[in-house]
Amino acid sequence: KQGPISGINKEIAVLQCHGDCDPLVPLTFGSLTVEKLKSVINPANVTFRTYAGMMHSSCVEEMMDIKQFIDKHLPPVD
């Protein structure tokens, strides 16, 4: 059984990325996962991105979205 999520954990920012042609993890599972996340943390902080034609891999657009997410949510490293 899962413990409660409270305090700062409810405000964590989440970026979930998924290819719409993934043969190993169907897009439906990604969609279900993001809906579950939105039910336990602040849904405004959950971002779900899909990438046309991407299989179980990555693409330049996904890497750019990840970079923007990191730049926005993590402090710079000296």
PyMOL commands that place a pseudoatom at each C-alpha (Angstrom):
pseudoatom trace, name=CA, resn=LYS, resi=1, chain=A, elem=C, hetatm=0, pos=[0.000, 0.000, 0.000]
pseudoatom trace, name=CA, resn=GLN, resi=2, chain=A, elem=C, hetatm=0, pos=[1.219, 3.467, -0.890]
pseudoatom trace, name=CA, resn=GLY, resi=3, chain=A, elem=C, hetatm=0, pos=[1.721, 6.072, 1.843]
pseudoatom trace, name=CA, resn=PRO, resi=4, chain=A, elem=C, hetatm=0, pos=[0.183, 9.531, 1.627]
pseudoatom trace, name=CA, resn=ILE, resi=5, chain=A, elem=C, hetatm=0, pos=[1.731, 12.237, -0.509]
pseudoatom trace, name=CA, resn=SER, resi=6, chain=A, elem=C, hetatm=0, pos=[1.760, 15.545, 1.316]
pseudoatom trace, name=CA, resn=GLY, resi=7, chain=A, elem=C, hetatm=0, pos=[3.537, 18.840, 1.712]
pseudoatom trace, name=CA, resn=ILE, resi=8, chain=A, elem=C, hetatm=0, pos=[6.162, 19.764, -0.810]
pseudoatom trace, name=CA, resn=ASN, resi=9, chain=A, elem=C, hetatm=0, pos=[5.869, 16.394, -2.571]
pseudoatom trace, name=CA, resn=LYS, resi=10, chain=A, elem=C, hetatm=0, pos=[2.452, 17.417, -3.907]
pseudoatom trace, name=CA, resn=GLU, resi=11, chain=A, elem=C, hetatm=0, pos=[4.068, 20.383, -5.656]
pseudoatom trace, name=CA, resn=ILE, resi=12, chain=A, elem=C, hetatm=0, pos=[6.843, 18.509, -7.461]
pseudoatom trace, name=CA, resn=ALA, resi=13, chain=A, elem=C, hetatm=0, pos=[7.103, 19.233, -11.179]
pseudoatom trace, name=CA, resn=VAL, resi=14, chain=A, elem=C, hetatm=0, pos=[6.922, 16.198, -13.462]
pseudoatom trace, name=CA, resn=LEU, resi=15, chain=A, elem=C, hetatm=0, pos=[7.672, 15.918, -17.169]
pseudoatom trace, name=CA, resn=GLN, resi=16, chain=A, elem=C, hetatm=0, pos=[6.578, 12.671, -18.771]
pseudoatom trace, name=CA, resn=CYS, resi=17, chain=A, elem=C, hetatm=0, pos=[7.524, 12.016, -22.402]
pseudoatom trace, name=CA, resn=HIS, resi=18, chain=A, elem=C, hetatm=0, pos=[6.240, 9.295, -24.714]
pseudoatom trace, name=CA, resn=GLY, resi=19, chain=A, elem=C, hetatm=0, pos=[6.527, 8.327, -28.354]
pseudoatom trace, name=CA, resn=ASP, resi=20, chain=A, elem=C, hetatm=0, pos=[3.242, 7.672, -30.115]
pseudoatom trace, name=CA, resn=CYS, resi=21, chain=A, elem=C, hetatm=0, pos=[4.725, 4.665, -31.945]
pseudoatom trace, name=CA, resn=ASP, resi=22, chain=A, elem=C, hetatm=0, pos=[6.351, 2.927, -28.950]
pseudoatom trace, name=CA, resn=PRO, resi=23, chain=A, elem=C, hetatm=0, pos=[5.936, -0.834, -29.508]
pseudoatom trace, name=CA, resn=LEU, resi=24, chain=A, elem=C, hetatm=0, pos=[7.113, -1.768, -25.968]
pseudoatom trace, name=CA, resn=VAL, resi=25, chain=A, elem=C, hetatm=0, pos=[5.135, 0.666, -23.820]
pseudoatom trace, name=CA, resn=PRO, resi=26, chain=A, elem=C, hetatm=0, pos=[1.893, 1.623, -25.575]
pseudoatom trace, name=CA, resn=LEU, resi=27, chain=A, elem=C, hetatm=0, pos=[0.884, 5.288, -25.511]
pseudoatom trace, name=CA, resn=THR, resi=28, chain=A, elem=C, hetatm=0, pos=[-2.257, 4.262, -23.606]
pseudoatom trace, name=CA, resn=PHE, resi=29, chain=A, elem=C, hetatm=0, pos=[-0.076, 3.221, -20.654]
pseudoatom trace, name=CA, resn=GLY, resi=30, chain=A, elem=C, hetatm=0, pos=[1.667, 6.608, -20.706]
pseudoatom trace, name=CA, resn=SER, resi=31, chain=A, elem=C, hetatm=0, pos=[-1.708, 8.340, -20.694]
pseudoatom trace, name=CA, resn=LEU, resi=32, chain=A, elem=C, hetatm=0, pos=[-2.930, 6.222, -17.779]
pseudoatom trace, name=CA, resn=THR, resi=33, chain=A, elem=C, hetatm=0, pos=[0.265, 6.959, -15.849]
pseudoatom trace, name=CA, resn=VAL, resi=34, chain=A, elem=C, hetatm=0, pos=[-0.048, 10.715, -16.316]
pseudoatom trace, name=CA, resn=GLU, resi=35, chain=A, elem=C, hetatm=0, pos=[-3.668, 10.616, -15.132]
pseudoatom trace, name=CA, resn=LYS, resi=36, chain=A, elem=C, hetatm=0, pos=[-2.606, 8.694, -12.007]
pseudoatom trace, name=CA, resn=LEU, resi=37, chain=A, elem=C, hetatm=0, pos=[0.135, 11.270, -11.348]
pseudoatom trace, name=CA, resn=LYS, resi=38, chain=A, elem=C, hetatm=0, pos=[-2.394, 14.088, -11.682]
pseudoatom trace, name=CA, resn=SER, resi=39, chain=A, elem=C, hetatm=0, pos=[-4.575, 12.383, -9.077]
pseudoatom trace, name=CA, resn=VAL, resi=40, chain=A, elem=C, hetatm=0, pos=[-1.835, 12.307, -6.418]
pseudoatom trace, name=CA, resn=ILE, resi=41, chain=A, elem=C, hetatm=0, pos=[0.102, 15.540, -7.030]
pseudoatom trace, name=CA, resn=ASN, resi=42, chain=A, elem=C, hetatm=0, pos=[-0.874, 19.007, -8.230]
pseudoatom trace, name=CA, resn=PRO, resi=43, chain=A, elem=C, hetatm=0, pos=[-2.130, 18.354, -11.781]
pseudoatom trace, name=CA, resn=ALA, resi=44, chain=A, elem=C, hetatm=0, pos=[-0.959, 21.800, -12.867]
pseudoatom trace, name=CA, resn=ASN, resi=45, chain=A, elem=C, hetatm=0, pos=[2.621, 20.601, -12.302]
pseudoatom trace, name=CA, resn=VAL, resi=46, chain=A, elem=C, hetatm=0, pos=[2.349, 17.522, -14.524]
pseudoatom trace, name=CA, resn=THR, resi=47, chain=A, elem=C, hetatm=0, pos=[3.347, 17.874, -18.170]
pseudoatom trace, name=CA, resn=PHE, resi=48, chain=A, elem=C, hetatm=0, pos=[2.824, 15.072, -20.676]
pseudoatom trace, name=CA, resn=ARG, resi=49, chain=A, elem=C, hetatm=0, pos=[4.504, 15.367, -24.065]
pseudoatom trace, name=CA, resn=THR, resi=50, chain=A, elem=C, hetatm=0, pos=[4.074, 12.991, -26.970]
pseudoatom trace, name=CA, resn=TYR, resi=51, chain=A, elem=C, hetatm=0, pos=[6.271, 12.772, -30.044]
pseudoatom trace, name=CA, resn=ALA, resi=52, chain=A, elem=C, hetatm=0, pos=[4.935, 11.789, -33.446]
pseudoatom trace, name=CA, resn=GLY, resi=53, chain=A, elem=C, hetatm=0, pos=[6.645, 8.781, -34.967]
pseudoatom trace, name=CA, resn=MET, resi=54, chain=A, elem=C, hetatm=0, pos=[8.916, 8.166, -31.960]
pseudoatom trace, name=CA, resn=MET, resi=55, chain=A, elem=C, hetatm=0, pos=[9.309, 4.544, -30.951]
pseudoatom trace, name=CA, resn=HIS, resi=56, chain=A, elem=C, hetatm=0, pos=[10.895, 3.263, -27.697]
pseudoatom trace, name=CA, resn=SER, resi=57, chain=A, elem=C, hetatm=0, pos=[13.734, 5.755, -28.046]
pseudoatom trace, name=CA, resn=SER, resi=58, chain=A, elem=C, hetatm=0, pos=[14.305, 9.506, -27.946]
pseudoatom trace, name=CA, resn=CYS, resi=59, chain=A, elem=C, hetatm=0, pos=[14.343, 12.353, -30.429]
pseudoatom trace, name=CA, resn=VAL, resi=60, chain=A, elem=C, hetatm=0, pos=[15.774, 15.852, -30.682]
pseudoatom trace, name=CA, resn=GLU, resi=61, chain=A, elem=C, hetatm=0, pos=[12.436, 17.459, -29.771]
pseudoatom trace, name=CA, resn=GLU, resi=62, chain=A, elem=C, hetatm=0, pos=[12.191, 15.355, -26.620]
pseudoatom trace, name=CA, resn=MET, resi=63, chain=A, elem=C, hetatm=0, pos=[15.743, 16.261, -25.589]
pseudoatom trace, name=CA, resn=MET, resi=64, chain=A, elem=C, hetatm=0, pos=[14.944, 19.957, -26.089]
pseudoatom trace, name=CA, resn=ASP, resi=65, chain=A, elem=C, hetatm=0, pos=[11.803, 19.645, -23.940]
pseudoatom trace, name=CA, resn=ILE, resi=66, chain=A, elem=C, hetatm=0, pos=[13.838, 17.917, -21.219]
pseudoatom trace, name=CA, resn=LYS, resi=67, chain=A, elem=C, hetatm=0, pos=[16.490, 20.652, -21.355]
pseudoatom trace, name=CA, resn=GLN, resi=68, chain=A, elem=C, hetatm=0, pos=[13.830, 23.361, -21.018]
pseudoatom trace, name=CA, resn=PHE, resi=69, chain=A, elem=C, hetatm=0, pos=[12.243, 21.495, -18.093]
pseudoatom trace, name=CA, resn=ILE, resi=70, chain=A, elem=C, hetatm=0, pos=[15.601, 21.175, -16.304]
pseudoatom trace, name=CA, resn=ASP, resi=71, chain=A, elem=C, hetatm=0, pos=[16.478, 24.813, -16.967]
pseudoatom trace, name=CA, resn=LYS, resi=72, chain=A, elem=C, hetatm=0, pos=[13.101, 25.902, -15.559]
pseudoatom trace, name=CA, resn=HIS, resi=73, chain=A, elem=C, hetatm=0, pos=[12.945, 23.687, -12.458]
pseudoatom trace, name=CA, resn=LEU, resi=74, chain=A, elem=C, hetatm=0, pos=[16.516, 23.083, -11.299]
pseudoatom trace, name=CA, resn=PRO, resi=75, chain=A, elem=C, hetatm=0, pos=[19.023, 25.652, -10.111]
pseudoatom trace, name=CA, resn=PRO, resi=76, chain=A, elem=C, hetatm=0, pos=[22.101, 26.205, -12.271]
pseudoatom trace, name=CA, resn=VAL, resi=77, chain=A, elem=C, hetatm=0, pos=[25.222, 24.234, -11.425]
pseudoatom trace, name=CA, resn=ASP, resi=78, chain=A, elem=C, hetatm=0, pos=[28.419, 26.204, -10.945]
for i in range(1, 78): cmd.bond("trace and resi %d" % i, "trace and resi %d" % (i + 1))
show_as sticks, trace
zoom trace
